[in-house]
Amino acid sequence: KQWYQRRVAITAGNLSRSSSLIMGDANEMKDGFSLFDKVGDNNIEASQIGDVMRAFGINPTNAQIQKAIEGIDPAGKKRIGFNRFMPVFETVKGASKPMTFEDYVEGMKVFDRDLVGYLNSGELRHLLTFMGEKLTDEEVDQIFAGLEDDNGNVQYDELIRRLMKDA
């Protein structure tokens, strides 16, 4: 269960953010950091700092992200390693409030065009299997187990409750 919660939370940096990802274990954080390394050199683009912070469960403001990027590289083009990222992360984490259930629901409303409280499971499955860190169909099946109604919809508040409870 833990593996998909962490992967969903990282994937859902695009959908929602899990405060359970504020990890104390440096090795787990290094692993999470490396998911954003597109080159394979154990570094990320400075412009990715906000995405990585959100994946680790904090919700920095745009101003906090911009200040962090300017502190590392004013042009935002430099690649930085985990050891340069961590002090910036810790500073922003201290100033950020954790995401609440309501914050997650607001994030899901972006995909709920009619504001009916549910999303088509096919569309949500597509987001989870093709955006961010892609989940497998089996992983999505486990996440959706017991949440899909007869019309193929998922109430996203229940999905969020499940993920927050299991986190």
C-alpha positions, 0 to 999 in steps of 0.5 A: 500500500505504501508504494502507491501512496507515495507514487500517487502523491508524487504523480499528483504533484500535478493533481494534489499534494500529500503532506505525508511526503515530508520525509525524515529519511534522507535516503527516501528524500534522495530517491524522490529527488532523483525522480525529477532528474531527467538527465541522470546526473543526480541533479535537477534544473533549478526551475524544478525546485517548486515541483520537487518541494510540492512532491515532498508535501509542502506548498510553497508560494510562487514568491518562495519558489522564486526567492529559492531559485534566485538564491541558487541561480538568478537565471534559473538555468543551473542544475543543482544536486540534492545537497544544495536543494536540502537547505532551501527545502528546509527553509521553505518547509519551515515557512509553509503550511501543510496541505489540508483536505480542502486544499486537495478538493480544490485541486481536484475541482480543476478537473471537475468541469461541472463541479459535481464532486466526481470525476470520470474514472477513465479520465482520472486513470489517464491522468495517473497513467500518463502524467508525472510519474506514471502509475501502472493500470494495476496500481490505479486499480488498487487505488480505485478499488471500491470507489468507482460507481456503476457509471464509472465515476469516482468521488474525488473527496472519497479518493482524497480521504482514502489517500490521506488516511492510508498515508 
